[in-house]
Amino acid sequence: MKYFNGFALKGEEVFFENRLIETDFTVAGFSYGAQKAFEHVYHSKERVDRLILLSPAFFQNEKKSFIKTQLRYYKADKEGYKEQFLKNVVYPSSIELKNYLVDGSLEELEALLTYRWDKEKFVELLNRGVVIEVFIGGRDKIVNVQESLNFFSKLTHTYFFKDEGHIL
C-alpha cells in the first residue's frame, strides 16, 4: 500500500490500521495526504484498485479571507499554529500526536487550503475501475463536515462517523 501523510505529520497511518487495506494496489492518504493520494492515483499509470481518503482536507467552499487568515497566522506564529492544529486534529480524542509531528511548510499549507477537488477526476477514476472510499468524522474541527459530506457522498462511497473527529 502507498500512503500519503497529513500536513506536518509522518507515521500517523498507525491510527488508521482498521480502515486501511494492505495490498500493492491500494493508495491511501489522510487530510492533506488525501489530496496528494488522489492526485497521485489520477496521474498514475500504475494499477490501483482502491483509493482510501481519510478525512480529506476540503476547503474549496471557504472564503478567501479564511485562507488568508490561516496563512497569516501560520507566518506569524508557526509553533502556535501547529499546536492549535494538533488540538483540532485529535479532537474529541486524547490521542497524542507530538511524536508524529514534522515541519510543514507554508507552501504545503497554502496548497492544502487552496486545493480544488474535481468531480470530473472522480468520474474518470471510477471509470478506470478504482474503488474510492472516503471517511469523514462528524466532529471534525478541521473542515466543514457538512460541506465535505455533501461533496464526497454524491461521488463515491462515503462513510460518516458521527462521534469521530479528524483523526477518526
Protein Blocks (a to p, Z undefined) as FASTA:
>chain_A
ZZdddehiahjlmmmmmmpccdfkbccdehjlmmmmmmmmmmpcbdcfbdcdehiacfkl
pcfklmmmmmmmmmmmmmlmmmmmmmmmmpccfbdfklmgccddfklmmmmmmpccdfkl
mmmmmmnopacdddddfkbckbcfklmmmmmmmmmccdddfkbcfkZZ
